[in-house]
Amino acid sequence: MGYTDFLHWAMTGDIHTFYETFFWKDWEKDVSKLKGDEMFAIYPFLWSKEARELTMDGCSKKPVPALEIWEMSKKVV
């Protein structure tokens, strides 16, 4: 899939189904409380074995500045 195809899918595809395993009870209410420069820090990390053994309701979710997530992602890669 090329970049143009990806953008088309991202804008018109079934995003809800793609991400449905990452939703938790009341996620819409929780997300609506985030400030424009915040994201959720989720632990255990979603790619980890521990997270795959839990549901999203079992993971810790904490609002943090988006910059914190960005800085952390640069260290992981």
ZIDA-V91076 format. One record per residue. N is the residue number from 1. RES is the residue in one letter. OMEGA is omega in radians with two decimals (none if undefined). Layout:
# ZIDA-V91076
<<N & RES & OMEGA> <N & RES & OMEGA>>
This chain:
# ZIDA-V91076
<<1 & M & 3.10> <2 & G & -3.10> <3 & Y & 3.13> <4 & T & 3.09> <5 & D & 3.11> <6 & F & 3.13> <7 & L & 3.10> <8 & H & 3.12> <9 & W & -3.11> <10 & A & -3.10> <11 & M & -3.04> <12 & T & -3.06> <13 & G & -3.11> <14 & D & -3.11> <15 & I & -3.10> <16 & H & 3.12> <17 & T & -3.14> <18 & F & -3.07> <19 & Y & -3.00> <20 & E & 3.12> <21 & T & -3.14> <22 & F & 3.11> <23 & F & 3.08> <24 & W & 3.13> <25 & K & 3.12> <26 & D & -3.12> <27 & W & -3.12> <28 & E & 3.10> <29 & K & 3.14> <30 & D & -3.13> <31 & V & -3.12> <32 & S & 3.13> <33 & K & 3.13> <34 & L & 3.00> <35 & K & -3.09> <36 & G & -3.12> <37 & D & -3.14> <38 & E & 3.04> <39 & M & 3.04> <40 & F & 2.91> <41 & A & -3.07> <42 & I & 3.13> <43 & Y & -0.02> <44 & P & -3.13> <45 & F & -3.02> <46 & L & -3.12> <47 & W & -3.05> <48 & S & 3.08> <49 & K & -3.12> <50 & E & -3.14> <51 & A & 3.14> <52 & R & 3.13> <53 & E & -3.14> <54 & L & 2.89> <55 & T & 3.11> <56 & M & 3.09> <57 & D & -3.14> <58 & G & 3.14> <59 & C & 3.04> <60 & S & 3.14> <61 & K & -3.08> <62 & K & 3.07> <63 & P & 3.11> <64 & V & 3.07> <65 & P & 3.13> <66 & A & 3.13> <67 & L & 3.11> <68 & E & 3.10> <69 & I & 3.14> <70 & W & -3.14> <71 & E & -3.14> <72 & M & -3.11> <73 & S & 3.11> <74 & K & -3.14> <75 & K & -3.08> <76 & V & -3.04> <77 & V & none>>
